[in-house]
Amino acid sequence: MKDFKTIKLICEENSKISAKVIDEFLLYYAAERNNLEHEMNQKFAAYKHITHKFQKEWINRLKSQYIVHKVFKKDGLIKSFLNHSALKNLNIKERNYLEFQAEHPWRFSFSVIKNRPAESFFIMEDVFSDQEFLLYSPGVTKTLQDQSIILWFNLISYNGSCWQSFGPIGAYKSFEPDDIFFFATELKPEIADEGDLLANLEYNPIPYMMLLSGANYPMIFNKEDQVVNVMAEYELDEINTKSLTKSFKTEYNKGVYRLSLKNWSEPPHFSQAFFDENKKIILLSSMTDRGFKALAEGLNDYGLNFSAYPFLRVNLTMLTTASDILKRKIKLNEYEHLFTKETSPAERENLDKLNTLLKFVMPDINAGREPDIEALAVKAGVDIKTARDLIKQIMGKFNDMDNRKKNR
C-alpha cells in the first residue's frame, strides 16, 4: 500500500519549488524568449469573443498555463533553457527540479476519477489514452465539495511519486469524452482517432482551454432520459417505405424520406430516420439514447441490420459551446430543414429575444443566484410574465437534476 503521508510531503515540497522556480522566475524568463509572449497573445486574441466571459485573473492563469506547457511539454523549450546563464543562479535543488521535469514531460489530460485512495489523491484515467495515473490535487477536492463533475481537464506534471496539476482546473458538469472528440473534429476535421486528438491538443491547447466557457452548463434531462444528439449514418441502396407504415410515419421531400418512429417521434426522443435516395444513405437520429436504440431496433424489424450504438453522440451543451468558440452554427442533420415549417419573422424575433434572455440569466442560475427577472426581461425585450414562466421552468429543471444527483 502506498504511503500517502510521505507522498503528500513530496507534493508539498514540489509545489514550493514550483512556486519559486516557475511562478516567480521561469514564466517571465520564457515569455521574453523565442517571441513566446507575442505568439501567445496572438493565439489568445483569436478567441477574444470567448475570453471576455472570463475574469481577468483566469485569463492570466490560462496564459501562464500555456507558457509552462510550451516549456515542459515533450520536446519543449526547457532543454534549451538549461544551458542559459540566467538559470545558473538557481540552487542545486531548484536546478535538479528543472532537470527532472525536462526528463518527464508535462501534458494536458482529459480524465475521469476512478478512485479516491486518500485525501486529495485520485486515481485518474485519461479518457483518450486509457492511461491511469495517481493525481494529488487539493483543487479537485475543493471543487468536488459543492459540484458534481463528469470530466476533468488538467495540465499535469510528475514529481517522482505522483502527478500534480498546474494552473486552472477544467471541471465539466455536462461534457463527456464523446463531446471532446466531437469538438476536436469540428476544430480540425482531419482528426480521425484519439492519437490525432492528443497530438492536436499538445500542438495548440488554447481552443480546448476555451471549453471552460461551457464548464458550468448542466446536463439536460427529461425525467430519466438524458437529452443528447445521437446519430448514425449508413450506406443503403434502397428501402421499402411502404412496408414500414405499421411502425413509421413516412414523409417525402426533394428526394429524401423522413421515417418517424411511432410512439418515439415526439419529445424528448424525436426518433427519426432520413433516407436520401440520391446519395443512397440513411441517417438515424434521436435526442435520447433509448430513442436511438428503439429506432435502430424498429428498422431492424424490417430486415435491416443497424447497430444500437451511434456513430455520434454529443450533448446540447457542447453544441452551444463549440458553436460559440468556433463562431459558426454547427449543423448535424442536413435533412431536418426539409421537414421544418418555416417560421415567420415575428416568430424568429420572439425566439431571438428568448434566447437573449437565457444568455442573461444563465450566469446567475449557474452561480446559484436569484436572477433579477424584471430587469433582465426589459433588457431582452421579453414580456415579464413570459420571462417569469420560462425562468421558473428552467430553475425547476435544475432543482430536479440536483435532487437526482443527491439520490444517486
Contacts in CASP RR format, 6 or more apart in sequence:
PFRMAT RR
TARGET T0000
AUTHOR 0000-0000-0000
METHOD contacts of the structure
MODEL  1
MKDFKTIKLICEENSKISAKVIDEFLLYYAAERNNLEHEMNQKFAAYKHI
THKFQKEWINRLKSQYIVHKVFKKDGLIKSFLNHSALKNLNIKERNYLEF
QAEHPWRFSFSVIKNRPAESFFIMEDVFSDQEFLLYSPGVTKTLQDQSII
LWFNLISYNGSCWQSFGPIGAYKSFEPDDIFFFATELKPEIADEGDLLAN
LEYNPIPYMMLLSGANYPMIFNKEDQVVNVMAEYELDEINTKSLTKSFKT
EYNKGVYRLSLKNWSEPPHFSQAFFDENKKIILLSSMTDRGFKALAEGLN
DYGLNFSAYPFLRVNLTMLTTASDILKRKIKLNEYEHLFTKETSPAEREN
LDKLNTLLKFVMPDINAGREPDIEALAVKAGVDIKTARDLIKQIMGKFND
MDNRKKNR
2 117 0 8 1.000
2 134 0 8 1.000
4 117 0 8 1.000
4 118 0 8 1.000
4 119 0 8 1.000
4 121 0 8 1.000
6 161 0 8 1.000
7 121 0 8 1.000
7 136 0 8 1.000
7 161 0 8 1.000
7 162 0 8 1.000
8 118 0 8 1.000
8 120 0 8 1.000
8 121 0 8 1.000
8 136 0 8 1.000
10 159 0 8 1.000
10 160 0 8 1.000
10 161 0 8 1.000
10 162 0 8 1.000
11 136 0 8 1.000
11 159 0 8 1.000
11 161 0 8 1.000
11 162 0 8 1.000
11 164 0 8 1.000
14 97 0 8 1.000
14 159 0 8 1.000
14 164 0 8 1.000
15 164 0 8 1.000
17 93 0 8 1.000
17 94 0 8 1.000
17 97 0 8 1.000
18 97 0 8 1.000
18 157 0 8 1.000
18 166 0 8 1.000
20 94 0 8 1.000
21 90 0 8 1.000
21 94 0 8 1.000
21 97 0 8 1.000
21 98 0 8 1.000
22 68 0 8 1.000
22 166 0 8 1.000
23 64 0 8 1.000
25 90 0 8 1.000
26 68 0 8 1.000
26 71 0 8 1.000
26 81 0 8 1.000
26 98 0 8 1.000
27 64 0 8 1.000
27 67 0 8 1.000
27 68 0 8 1.000
29 81 0 8 1.000
29 86 0 8 1.000
30 36 0 8 1.000
30 67 0 8 1.000
30 68 0 8 1.000
30 70 0 8 1.000
30 71 0 8 1.000
30 77 0 8 1.000
30 81 0 8 1.000
31 37 0 8 1.000
31 40 0 8 1.000
31 67 0 8 1.000
33 77 0 8 1.000
33 81 0 8 1.000
34 77 0 8 1.000
36 67 0 8 1.000
36 70 0 8 1.000
36 77 0 8 1.000
37 67 0 8 1.000
40 63 0 8 1.000
40 66 0 8 1.000
40 67 0 8 1.000
43 66 0 8 1.000
43 204 0 8 1.000
43 206 0 8 1.000
44 51 0 8 1.000
44 59 0 8 1.000
44 62 0 8 1.000
44 63 0 8 1.000
44 66 0 8 1.000
44 206 0 8 1.000
46 206 0 8 1.000
47 206 0 8 1.000
47 207 0 8 1.000
47 210 0 8 1.000
47 325 0 8 1.000
49 324 0 8 1.000
49 327 0 8 1.000
50 210 0 8 1.000
50 213 0 8 1.000
50 324 0 8 1.000
50 325 0 8 1.000
51 59 0 8 1.000
51 210 0 8 1.000
53 213 0 8 1.000
54 62 0 8 1.000
54 212 0 8 1.000
54 213 0 8 1.000
58 168 0 8 1.000
58 212 0 8 1.000
61 167 0 8 1.000
61 168 0 8 1.000
62 167 0 8 1.000
62 168 0 8 1.000
62 209 0 8 1.000
62 212 0 8 1.000
64 167 0 8 1.000
65 155 0 8 1.000
65 166 0 8 1.000
65 167 0 8 1.000
65 168 0 8 1.000
65 209 0 8 1.000
66 205 0 8 1.000
66 206 0 8 1.000
66 209 0 8 1.000
68 106 0 8 1.000
68 155 0 8 1.000
68 166 0 8 1.000
68 167 0 8 1.000
69 106 0 8 1.000
69 108 0 8 1.000
69 155 0 8 1.000
69 205 0 8 1.000
70 76 0 8 1.000
70 77 0 8 1.000
71 77 0 8 1.000
71 78 0 8 1.000
71 81 0 8 1.000
72 78 0 8 1.000
72 101 0 8 1.000
72 102 0 8 1.000
72 105 0 8 1.000
72 106 0 8 1.000
72 157 0 8 1.000
73 105 0 8 1.000
73 106 0 8 1.000
73 107 0 8 1.000
73 202 0 8 1.000
74 105 0 8 1.000
74 107 0 8 1.000
74 202 0 8 1.000
75 105 0 8 1.000
76 105 0 8 1.000
78 98 0 8 1.000
78 101 0 8 1.000
78 102 0 8 1.000
79 102 0 8 1.000
81 87 0 8 1.000
81 98 0 8 1.000
82 98 0 8 1.000
82 99 0 8 1.000
82 102 0 8 1.000
87 95 0 8 1.000
87 98 0 8 1.000
90 98 0 8 1.000
100 160 0 8 1.000
101 157 0 8 1.000
104 157 0 8 1.000
104 158 0 8 1.000
104 160 0 8 1.000
106 155 0 8 1.000
106 156 0 8 1.000
106 157 0 8 1.000
106 166 0 8 1.000
107 155 0 8 1.000
107 156 0 8 1.000
107 202 0 8 1.000
108 153 0 8 1.000
108 154 0 8 1.000
108 155 0 8 1.000
108 156 0 8 1.000
108 201 0 8 1.000
108 202 0 8 1.000
108 205 0 8 1.000
108 208 0 8 1.000
109 124 0 8 1.000
109 126 0 8 1.000
109 133 0 8 1.000
109 152 0 8 1.000
109 153 0 8 1.000
109 154 0 8 1.000
109 155 0 8 1.000
109 156 0 8 1.000
110 126 0 8 1.000
110 127 0 8 1.000
110 128 0 8 1.000
110 151 0 8 1.000
110 152 0 8 1.000
110 153 0 8 1.000
110 177 0 8 1.000
110 180 0 8 1.000
111 124 0 8 1.000
111 125 0 8 1.000
111 126 0 8 1.000
111 127 0 8 1.000
111 133 0 8 1.000
111 135 0 8 1.000
111 151 0 8 1.000
111 152 0 8 1.000
111 153 0 8 1.000
111 154 0 8 1.000
112 124 0 8 1.000
112 125 0 8 1.000
112 127 0 8 1.000
112 150 0 8 1.000
112 151 0 8 1.000
112 152 0 8 1.000
113 122 0 8 1.000
113 123 0 8 1.000
113 124 0 8 1.000
113 140 0 8 1.000
113 152 0 8 1.000
114 122 0 8 1.000
114 123 0 8 1.000
114 124 0 8 1.000
114 125 0 8 1.000
114 132 0 8 1.000
115 122 0 8 1.000
115 123 0 8 1.000
116 122 0 8 1.000
116 123 0 8 1.000
117 123 0 8 1.000
117 134 0 8 1.000
119 141 0 8 1.000
120 136 0 8 1.000
120 137 0 8 1.000
120 138 0 8 1.000
120 139 0 8 1.000
120 140 0 8 1.000
120 141 0 8 1.000
121 134 0 8 1.000
121 135 0 8 1.000
121 136 0 8 1.000
121 162 0 8 1.000
122 134 0 8 1.000
122 135 0 8 1.000
122 136 0 8 1.000
122 137 0 8 1.000
122 140 0 8 1.000
123 132 0 8 1.000
123 133 0 8 1.000
123 134 0 8 1.000
123 135 0 8 1.000
124 132 0 8 1.000
124 133 0 8 1.000
124 134 0 8 1.000
124 135 0 8 1.000
124 152 0 8 1.000
124 163 0 8 1.000
125 131 0 8 1.000
125 132 0 8 1.000
126 132 0 8 1.000
126 133 0 8 1.000
127 151 0 8 1.000
127 177 0 8 1.000
127 180 0 8 1.000
128 177 0 8 1.000
128 180 0 8 1.000
128 181 0 8 1.000
128 194 0 8 1.000
128 195 0 8 1.000
128 197 0 8 1.000
128 198 0 8 1.000
129 194 0 8 1.000
129 195 0 8 1.000
129 198 0 8 1.000
133 156 0 8 1.000
133 162 0 8 1.000
133 163 0 8 1.000
134 161 0 8 1.000
134 162 0 8 1.000
134 163 0 8 1.000
135 154 0 8 1.000
135 156 0 8 1.000
135 162 0 8 1.000
135 163 0 8 1.000
135 164 0 8 1.000
135 165 0 8 1.000
136 162 0 8 1.000
136 163 0 8 1.000
136 164 0 8 1.000
137 154 0 8 1.000
137 164 0 8 1.000
137 165 0 8 1.000
137 169 0 8 1.000
139 165 0 8 1.000
139 169 0 8 1.000
140 152 0 8 1.000
140 165 0 8 1.000
140 169 0 8 1.000
140 171 0 8 1.000
143 149 0 8 1.000
143 169 0 8 1.000
143 171 0 8 1.000
147 171 0 8 1.000
147 173 0 8 1.000
148 173 0 8 1.000
148 405 0 8 1.000
149 171 0 8 1.000
149 172 0 8 1.000
149 173 0 8 1.000
150 172 0 8 1.000
150 173 0 8 1.000
150 174 0 8 1.000
150 175 0 8 1.000
150 176 0 8 1.000
150 219 0 8 1.000
151 172 0 8 1.000
151 175 0 8 1.000
151 176 0 8 1.000
151 177 0 8 1.000
151 180 0 8 1.000
152 169 0 8 1.000
152 170 0 8 1.000
152 171 0 8 1.000
152 172 0 8 1.000
153 169 0 8 1.000
153 170 0 8 1.000
153 171 0 8 1.000
153 172 0 8 1.000
153 208 0 8 1.000
153 211 0 8 1.000
153 212 0 8 1.000
154 165 0 8 1.000
154 166 0 8 1.000
154 169 0 8 1.000
154 170 0 8 1.000
155 165 0 8 1.000
155 166 0 8 1.000
155 167 0 8 1.000
155 205 0 8 1.000
156 163 0 8 1.000
156 164 0 8 1.000
156 165 0 8 1.000
156 166 0 8 1.000
157 163 0 8 1.000
157 164 0 8 1.000
157 166 0 8 1.000
168 209 0 8 1.000
168 212 0 8 1.000
170 211 0 8 1.000
170 212 0 8 1.000
170 215 0 8 1.000
171 215 0 8 1.000
172 211 0 8 1.000
172 214 0 8 1.000
172 215 0 8 1.000
173 215 0 8 1.000
173 216 0 8 1.000
173 217 0 8 1.000
173 218 0 8 1.000
173 219 0 8 1.000
174 217 0 8 1.000
174 218 0 8 1.000
174 219 0 8 1.000
174 220 0 8 1.000
174 315 0 8 1.000
174 317 0 8 1.000
174 318 0 8 1.000
175 211 0 8 1.000
175 214 0 8 1.000
175 215 0 8 1.000
175 315 0 8 1.000
175 317 0 8 1.000
175 318 0 8 1.000
175 321 0 8 1.000
176 313 0 8 1.000
176 315 0 8 1.000
178 312 0 8 1.000
178 313 0 8 1.000
178 314 0 8 1.000
179 314 0 8 1.000
179 315 0 8 1.000
179 317 0 8 1.000
179 318 0 8 1.000
180 197 0 8 1.000
180 208 0 8 1.000
180 211 0 8 1.000
181 191 0 8 1.000
181 194 0 8 1.000
181 197 0 8 1.000
182 312 0 8 1.000
182 314 0 8 1.000
182 318 0 8 1.000
182 322 0 8 1.000
183 207 0 8 1.000
183 208 0 8 1.000
183 211 0 8 1.000
183 318 0 8 1.000
183 321 0 8 1.000
183 322 0 8 1.000
183 325 0 8 1.000
184 191 0 8 1.000
184 196 0 8 1.000
184 197 0 8 1.000
184 200 0 8 1.000
184 201 0 8 1.000
184 208 0 8 1.000
185 191 0 8 1.000
186 322 0 8 1.000
186 326 0 8 1.000
186 330 0 8 1.000
187 200 0 8 1.000
187 207 0 8 1.000
187 326 0 8 1.000
188 196 0 8 1.000
188 200 0 8 1.000
190 196 0 8 1.000
191 197 0 8 1.000
191 200 0 8 1.000
201 208 0 8 1.000
207 325 0 8 1.000
210 325 0 8 1.000
211 321 0 8 1.000
211 325 0 8 1.000
213 321 0 8 1.000
213 324 0 8 1.000
213 325 0 8 1.000
214 317 0 8 1.000
214 320 0 8 1.000
214 321 0 8 1.000
216 366 0 8 1.000
216 367 0 8 1.000
217 317 0 8 1.000
217 320 0 8 1.000
217 321 0 8 1.000
217 362 0 8 1.000
217 366 0 8 1.000
218 317 0 8 1.000
218 366 0 8 1.000
218 398 0 8 1.000
218 401 0 8 1.000
219 226 0 8 1.000
219 315 0 8 1.000
219 317 0 8 1.000
219 401 0 8 1.000
220 226 0 8 1.000
220 227 0 8 1.000
220 228 0 8 1.000
220 315 0 8 1.000
220 316 0 8 1.000
220 317 0 8 1.000
220 397 0 8 1.000
221 227 0 8 1.000
221 397 0 8 1.000
221 400 0 8 1.000
221 401 0 8 1.000
221 404 0 8 1.000
222 267 0 8 1.000
222 268 0 8 1.000
222 288 0 8 1.000
225 268 0 8 1.000
225 269 0 8 1.000
225 288 0 8 1.000
225 289 0 8 1.000
225 290 0 8 1.000
226 288 0 8 1.000
226 289 0 8 1.000
226 315 0 8 1.000
227 268 0 8 1.000
227 287 0 8 1.000
227 288 0 8 1.000
227 316 0 8 1.000
228 287 0 8 1.000
228 288 0 8 1.000
228 289 0 8 1.000
228 313 0 8 1.000
228 314 0 8 1.000
228 315 0 8 1.000
228 316 0 8 1.000
229 285 0 8 1.000
229 287 0 8 1.000
229 312 0 8 1.000
229 313 0 8 1.000
229 314 0 8 1.000
229 315 0 8 1.000
229 316 0 8 1.000
229 319 0 8 1.000
229 332 0 8 1.000
230 285 0 8 1.000
230 286 0 8 1.000
230 287 0 8 1.000
230 288 0 8 1.000
230 289 0 8 1.000
230 291 0 8 1.000
230 292 0 8 1.000
230 310 0 8 1.000
230 312 0 8 1.000
230 313 0 8 1.000
231 283 0 8 1.000
231 284 0 8 1.000
231 285 0 8 1.000
231 286 0 8 1.000
231 292 0 8 1.000
231 310 0 8 1.000
231 311 0 8 1.000
231 312 0 8 1.000
231 313 0 8 1.000
231 332 0 8 1.000
231 333 0 8 1.000
232 283 0 8 1.000
232 284 0 8 1.000
232 292 0 8 1.000
232 296 0 8 1.000
232 306 0 8 1.000
232 307 0 8 1.000
232 309 0 8 1.000
232 310 0 8 1.000
232 311 0 8 1.000
232 312 0 8 1.000
233 281 0 8 1.000
233 282 0 8 1.000
233 283 0 8 1.000
233 284 0 8 1.000
233 311 0 8 1.000
234 281 0 8 1.000
234 282 0 8 1.000
234 284 0 8 1.000
234 306 0 8 1.000
235 280 0 8 1.000
235 281 0 8 1.000
236 275 0 8 1.000
236 280 0 8 1.000
236 281 0 8 1.000
236 282 0 8 1.000
236 304 0 8 1.000
237 280 0 8 1.000
238 277 0 8 1.000
238 280 0 8 1.000
239 257 0 8 1.000
239 275 0 8 1.000
239 282 0 8 1.000
239 304 0 8 1.000
240 302 0 8 1.000
241 248 0 8 1.000
241 250 0 8 1.000
241 257 0 8 1.000
241 259 0 8 1.000
241 275 0 8 1.000
243 302 0 8 1.000
244 250 0 8 1.000
244 259 0 8 1.000
244 299 0 8 1.000
244 302 0 8 1.000
247 261 0 8 1.000
247 262 0 8 1.000
247 298 0 8 1.000
247 301 0 8 1.000
247 302 0 8 1.000
248 259 0 8 1.000
248 260 0 8 1.000
248 261 0 8 1.000
248 262 0 8 1.000
248 273 0 8 1.000
249 259 0 8 1.000
249 260 0 8 1.000
249 262 0 8 1.000
249 265 0 8 1.000
250 257 0 8 1.000
250 258 0 8 1.000
250 259 0 8 1.000
250 260 0 8 1.000
251 257 0 8 1.000
251 258 0 8 1.000
251 260 0 8 1.000
251 339 0 8 1.000
252 258 0 8 1.000
253 338 0 8 1.000
253 339 0 8 1.000
254 338 0 8 1.000
255 276 0 8 1.000
255 277 0 8 1.000
255 278 0 8 1.000
256 274 0 8 1.000
256 275 0 8 1.000
256 276 0 8 1.000
256 277 0 8 1.000
256 335 0 8 1.000
256 338 0 8 1.000
257 274 0 8 1.000
257 275 0 8 1.000
257 277 0 8 1.000
258 272 0 8 1.000
258 273 0 8 1.000
258 274 0 8 1.000
258 335 0 8 1.000
258 338 0 8 1.000
258 339 0 8 1.000
259 272 0 8 1.000
259 273 0 8 1.000
259 274 0 8 1.000
259 275 0 8 1.000
259 299 0 8 1.000
260 271 0 8 1.000
260 272 0 8 1.000
261 271 0 8 1.000
261 272 0 8 1.000
261 273 0 8 1.000
261 291 0 8 1.000
261 294 0 8 1.000
261 295 0 8 1.000
261 298 0 8 1.000
264 271 0 8 1.000
264 286 0 8 1.000
264 291 0 8 1.000
264 294 0 8 1.000
264 295 0 8 1.000
265 271 0 8 1.000
265 272 0 8 1.000
267 287 0 8 1.000
268 287 0 8 1.000
268 288 0 8 1.000
269 286 0 8 1.000
269 287 0 8 1.000
269 288 0 8 1.000
269 290 0 8 1.000
269 291 0 8 1.000
269 294 0 8 1.000
270 285 0 8 1.000
270 286 0 8 1.000
270 287 0 8 1.000
271 285 0 8 1.000
271 286 0 8 1.000
271 288 0 8 1.000
271 291 0 8 1.000
271 292 0 8 1.000
271 294 0 8 1.000
271 295 0 8 1.000
272 285 0 8 1.000
272 286 0 8 1.000
272 295 0 8 1.000
273 282 0 8 1.000
273 283 0 8 1.000
273 284 0 8 1.000
273 285 0 8 1.000
273 295 0 8 1.000
273 299 0 8 1.000
274 282 0 8 1.000
274 283 0 8 1.000
274 285 0 8 1.000
274 333 0 8 1.000
274 335 0 8 1.000
274 336 0 8 1.000
275 281 0 8 1.000
275 282 0 8 1.000
275 283 0 8 1.000
276 282 0 8 1.000
276 283 0 8 1.000
276 335 0 8 1.000
283 333 0 8 1.000
283 335 0 8 1.000
284 292 0 8 1.000
284 295 0 8 1.000
284 296 0 8 1.000
284 299 0 8 1.000
284 306 0 8 1.000
284 310 0 8 1.000
285 292 0 8 1.000
285 295 0 8 1.000
285 332 0 8 1.000
285 333 0 8 1.000
285 336 0 8 1.000
286 292 0 8 1.000
286 294 0 8 1.000
286 295 0 8 1.000
289 313 0 8 1.000
292 308 0 8 1.000
292 310 0 8 1.000
293 308 0 8 1.000
296 306 0 8 1.000
296 307 0 8 1.000
296 308 0 8 1.000
297 308 0 8 1.000
299 306 0 8 1.000
300 306 0 8 1.000
312 332 0 8 1.000
314 332 0 8 1.000
319 330 0 8 1.000
319 332 0 8 1.000
322 330 0 8 1.000
323 329 0 8 1.000
323 330 0 8 1.000
343 351 0 8 1.000
353 380 0 8 1.000
353 381 0 8 1.000
353 382 0 8 1.000
354 380 0 8 1.000
354 382 0 8 1.000
354 386 0 8 1.000
354 390 0 8 1.000
356 380 0 8 1.000
356 381 0 8 1.000
356 382 0 8 1.000
357 376 0 8 1.000
357 377 0 8 1.000
357 380 0 8 1.000
357 381 0 8 1.000
357 382 0 8 1.000
357 387 0 8 1.000
357 390 0 8 1.000
358 390 0 8 1.000
358 394 0 8 1.000
360 371 0 8 1.000
360 376 0 8 1.000
360 379 0 8 1.000
360 380 0 8 1.000
361 371 0 8 1.000
361 373 0 8 1.000
361 376 0 8 1.000
361 391 0 8 1.000
361 394 0 8 1.000
364 370 0 8 1.000
364 371 0 8 1.000
364 372 0 8 1.000
365 371 0 8 1.000
365 391 0 8 1.000
365 394 0 8 1.000
365 395 0 8 1.000
365 398 0 8 1.000
371 391 0 8 1.000
373 384 0 8 1.000
373 387 0 8 1.000
373 388 0 8 1.000
373 391 0 8 1.000
374 384 0 8 1.000
374 387 0 8 1.000
376 387 0 8 1.000
377 383 0 8 1.000
377 384 0 8 1.000
377 386 0 8 1.000
377 387 0 8 1.000
377 388 0 8 1.000
378 384 0 8 1.000
380 387 0 8 1.000
382 390 0 8 1.000
END
